[in-house]
């Protein structure tokens, strides 16, 4: 069996003295979209930040592309081909769309077998996000929240990642942007990019995801295919209903 692209085993994490994650196990295979689901405060964003090396206190086994990344610095993890799109966007508000994209640029990549990994250019990203293509010289601070969300994803893709960690892509944006985000994720998957997304919007997750893990209070409570989760009313009521 081919090793998973990302392997997380017994991941625990703390904010100060408060433990947030408790022995989280998950995997993402090449070409797969996996949803990490749960209510607000379940530990979804913390899981992504811990994988990306952004937390001061965490322990566990983290392997990406067969390489141990536990304890690695965030910039080293990004250079290895793991992209991160934070929930709070963090675009450079004084830089234009094109300048934001250039900040994220990294070299082309190859898979271990020598085949070319997905490669992104501004022109390709403007096809994926036509709104951005209409405003290449607009400063980030003069964009709507949905446009900033698109720009954050596009800037991450300029790093030509093998896998993208996508934090709450449907949170706080207009329904039309949510639909565009869903189409974007499906387009990325079609080009071979793997995605681990944290999400609580069941409809959105069902549109794009192959499998799902359900978190509650920092622990994985359920895992299945997305279709199995969508059909399981008991699990959705217990862990996902508001």
Backbone torsions as a table, in degrees:
resi	resn	phi	psi	omega
1	UNK	NA	136.9	179.8
2	UNK	-66.7	131.7	178.2
3	UNK	-59.6	148.7	178.2
4	UNK	-64.2	149.7	176.2
5	UNK	-65.2	-43.7	176.8
6	UNK	-127.2	130.0	178.0
7	UNK	-127.1	123.2	179.0
8	UNK	-120.3	126.9	-176.9
9	UNK	-136.4	124.8	177.1
10	UNK	53.2	46.4	179.2
11	UNK	-78.0	123.4	175.2
12	UNK	-124.4	147.6	-177.8
13	UNK	-150.0	152.2	-177.0
14	UNK	-131.9	147.4	161.4
15	UNK	-109.8	105.9	-173.4
16	UNK	63.6	-128.6	-179.8
17	UNK	-86.9	-8.9	-174.7
18	UNK	-89.4	120.2	177.0
19	UNK	-80.9	130.5	-175.6
20	UNK	-108.3	-38.8	179.7
21	UNK	-114.1	142.4	-176.7
22	UNK	-130.4	97.5	172.5
23	UNK	52.9	54.2	178.9
24	UNK	-77.2	128.6	175.2
25	UNK	-117.9	131.0	173.1
26	UNK	-160.0	162.2	178.0
27	UNK	-139.7	151.8	171.1
28	UNK	-131.4	125.8	178.5
29	UNK	-89.8	162.1	177.1
30	UNK	-59.4	132.4	177.9
31	UNK	77.1	14.2	-174.2
32	UNK	-109.4	145.7	170.8
33	UNK	-109.6	120.0	-177.0
34	UNK	-119.6	130.1	178.4
35	UNK	-98.3	131.1	172.3
36	UNK	-104.1	107.2	-168.1
37	UNK	-112.5	156.0	178.6
38	UNK	162.2	167.1	178.7
39	UNK	-71.5	170.9	172.1
40	UNK	-55.5	133.6	178.9
41	UNK	85.7	3.3	-177.7
42	UNK	-74.4	-21.8	-179.8
43	UNK	114.7	12.0	-176.8
44	UNK	-64.5	-54.1	-179.0
45	UNK	-63.9	-37.3	178.3
46	UNK	-61.0	-39.2	178.1
47	UNK	-60.5	-46.6	-179.5
48	UNK	-64.6	-42.4	179.6
49	UNK	-63.9	-38.5	179.1
50	UNK	-65.3	-41.9	177.6
51	UNK	-60.8	-37.6	-175.6
52	UNK	-82.8	-0.1	177.6
53	UNK	79.2	23.6	-174.3
54	UNK	-97.2	1.4	-179.8
55	UNK	-109.4	140.8	-178.7
56	UNK	-70.8	-34.4	-176.6
57	UNK	-123.1	107.7	171.2
58	UNK	-158.1	158.7	176.8
59	UNK	-144.5	161.9	180.0
60	UNK	135.0	177.6	-178.8
61	UNK	-101.3	126.9	179.1
62	UNK	-130.0	119.2	178.7
63	UNK	-126.8	130.6	179.0
64	UNK	-129.3	124.1	-177.0
65	UNK	56.6	34.6	-179.9
66	UNK	78.9	3.8	-174.6
67	UNK	-111.4	139.0	178.3
68	UNK	-73.6	118.6	178.8
69	UNK	-114.0	6.1	178.2
70	UNK	-62.4	126.1	179.8
71	UNK	84.0	-2.1	179.7
72	UNK	-74.4	154.9	177.1
73	UNK	-72.8	148.4	-179.0
74	UNK	-54.5	-40.3	-178.2
75	UNK	-66.1	-33.4	178.4
76	UNK	-69.8	-37.8	177.9
77	UNK	-65.8	-41.3	178.0
78	UNK	-63.4	-41.9	179.8
79	UNK	-65.9	-24.0	177.7
80	UNK	-76.3	-10.0	176.5
81	UNK	107.7	20.7	175.7
82	UNK	-107.3	114.8	-179.0
83	UNK	-95.5	152.7	-178.6
84	UNK	-136.2	125.8	176.1
85	UNK	-112.4	102.0	-175.8
86	UNK	-72.9	156.1	179.7
87	UNK	-62.9	-35.2	-176.3
88	UNK	-89.2	14.7	168.9
89	UNK	69.4	-60.7	176.4
90	UNK	56.7	41.9	171.4
91	UNK	-73.9	164.6	174.6
92	UNK	-89.7	104.7	-170.2
93	UNK	-66.5	-26.4	-179.7
94	UNK	-86.4	-11.1	179.8
95	UNK	-95.7	151.1	177.6
96	UNK	-73.8	172.2	176.0
97	UNK	-55.5	-49.1	-178.7
98	UNK	-63.1	-39.8	179.8
99	UNK	-67.3	-38.3	174.9
100	UNK	-60.7	-41.3	179.6
101	UNK	-64.9	-41.2	-178.7
102	UNK	-63.9	-33.2	177.9
103	UNK	-58.1	-34.9	-176.0
104	UNK	-88.4	-2.7	-172.3
105	UNK	-64.1	131.6	170.0
106	UNK	-131.5	171.2	-176.6
107	UNK	-71.5	162.6	173.6
108	UNK	-59.7	154.9	-178.7
109	UNK	-126.7	161.4	173.8
110	UNK	-127.7	148.1	171.6
111	UNK	-72.0	162.8	-179.4
112	UNK	-55.9	-27.4	179.5
113	UNK	-81.8	1.8	178.1
114	UNK	93.9	-9.0	178.5
115	UNK	-75.0	153.1	-176.4
116	UNK	-72.3	134.5	173.0
117	UNK	-84.3	163.3	178.6
118	UNK	-55.0	133.8	-179.5
119	UNK	-121.4	135.7	-174.6
120	UNK	-120.3	139.4	174.0
121	UNK	-124.6	163.7	175.9
122	UNK	-55.2	-40.9	-179.6
123	UNK	-62.5	-42.1	178.5
124	UNK	-65.2	-38.2	179.7
125	UNK	-70.1	-32.5	177.2
126	UNK	-69.9	-25.9	172.3
127	UNK	-70.7	-38.3	179.4
128	UNK	-72.8	-36.6	-179.5
129	UNK	-124.7	80.5	-177.0
130	UNK	-56.7	-31.8	179.0
131	UNK	-57.3	-41.8	-179.6
132	UNK	-67.7	-34.8	-180.0
133	UNK	-64.8	-19.6	179.0
134	UNK	-86.6	-6.7	-175.1
135	UNK	-140.6	47.9	-175.3
136	UNK	-61.7	-25.5	-177.1
137	UNK	-102.7	8.9	-179.3
138	UNK	-82.1	133.0	175.4
139	UNK	-63.6	145.2	-179.2
140	UNK	-57.6	-33.2	-178.6
141	UNK	-70.4	-10.3	179.9
142	UNK	-108.1	26.2	179.4
143	UNK	-112.6	154.3	175.6
144	UNK	-70.4	167.3	179.2
145	UNK	-59.5	-41.0	179.0
146	UNK	-66.1	-39.4	177.7
147	UNK	-66.2	-38.4	176.2
148	UNK	-64.1	-37.2	177.6
149	UNK	-61.7	-44.9	177.3
150	UNK	-60.4	-43.0	-178.9
151	UNK	-63.8	-38.6	178.7
152	UNK	-63.0	-43.7	177.5
153	UNK	-63.2	-45.7	-178.0
154	UNK	-62.4	-41.8	179.2
155	UNK	-62.1	-39.9	177.4
156	UNK	-63.4	-41.3	-179.2
157	UNK	-66.4	-24.6	176.2
158	UNK	-62.3	-17.2	174.6
159	UNK	-82.8	2.1	179.2
160	UNK	50.8	53.2	-175.9
161	UNK	-73.3	150.1	169.8
162	UNK	-75.8	-33.8	-176.1
163	UNK	-141.0	138.2	178.4
164	UNK	-115.3	129.4	169.7
165	UNK	-92.4	117.0	-171.1
166	UNK	-119.1	111.3	-171.5
167	UNK	-97.1	111.0	174.6
168	UNK	50.5	60.0	-176.5
169	UNK	-65.8	-24.1	-177.5
170	UNK	-96.0	0.6	-174.4
171	UNK	-74.8	123.7	169.9
172	UNK	71.7	19.9	176.9
173	UNK	-121.1	158.8	-176.2
174	UNK	-64.2	152.3	-179.3
175	UNK	-53.8	-36.6	179.7
176	UNK	-65.5	-34.2	177.1
177	UNK	-71.4	-36.7	177.1
178	UNK	-58.8	-44.1	178.8
179	UNK	-63.9	-39.5	177.9
180	UNK	-65.0	-38.1	177.5
181	UNK	-63.5	-40.3	178.3
182	UNK	-62.8	-44.8	178.5
183	UNK	-64.1	-36.6	178.4
184	UNK	-62.8	-45.8	-178.9
185	UNK	-61.9	-42.2	178.8
186	UNK	-65.1	-36.7	177.8
187	UNK	-66.6	-40.6	178.0
188	UNK	-63.1	-44.5	179.3
189	UNK	-59.8	-41.7	-179.5
190	UNK	-62.1	-26.7	179.5
191	UNK	-93.7	4.0	173.6
192	UNK	98.0	6.2	177.8
193	UNK	-83.1	131.3	175.0
194	UNK	-90.2	150.7	-176.3
195	UNK	-139.5	133.7	167.1
196	UNK	-114.5	113.1	-177.7
197	UNK	-116.5	138.6	171.5
198	UNK	-90.9	136.7	-171.4
199	UNK	-161.3	148.3	170.5
200	UNK	-122.9	-2.7	177.2
201	UNK	-84.8	104.3	-174.4
202	UNK	-62.7	-41.6	-179.1
203	UNK	-61.1	-45.4	179.9
204	UNK	-62.9	-47.8	-178.6
205	UNK	-61.4	-38.3	-178.9
206	UNK	-66.3	-32.0	-179.6
207	UNK	-66.2	-32.7	-167.0
208	UNK	-118.2	-16.9	-165.4
209	UNK	-99.8	146.7	174.0
210	UNK	-88.2	-43.8	-178.7
211	UNK	-134.5	168.3	179.3
212	UNK	-144.6	145.1	166.7
213	UNK	-115.6	139.8	179.8
214	UNK	-113.1	122.6	179.7
215	UNK	-101.5	141.1	167.3
216	UNK	-143.9	127.8	180.0
217	UNK	50.3	42.6	173.8
218	UNK	77.2	12.2	179.3
219	UNK	-127.9	145.1	173.7
220	UNK	-75.0	119.2	-178.4
221	UNK	-101.7	-19.5	-174.9
222	UNK	-161.1	144.8	172.8
223	UNK	-146.2	141.7	-176.2
224	UNK	-172.1	177.9	169.8
225	UNK	-67.2	159.0	179.0
226	UNK	-61.9	-37.7	179.1
227	UNK	-63.1	-39.2	179.4
228	UNK	-67.3	-39.7	177.0
229	UNK	-64.8	-44.2	-179.6
230	UNK	-60.2	-30.0	-178.6
231	UNK	-89.0	-6.8	-174.9
232	UNK	-99.5	90.5	-177.6
233	UNK	-62.6	-35.3	-176.4
234	UNK	-65.2	-46.1	179.6
235	UNK	-65.6	-43.1	-178.7
236	UNK	-65.0	-38.5	176.7
237	UNK	-66.5	-39.6	-175.3
238	UNK	-72.1	-36.5	-168.8
239	UNK	-121.9	-13.3	-174.1
240	UNK	-121.8	-22.1	-178.2
241	UNK	-72.2	147.1	-176.2
242	UNK	-88.4	NA	NA
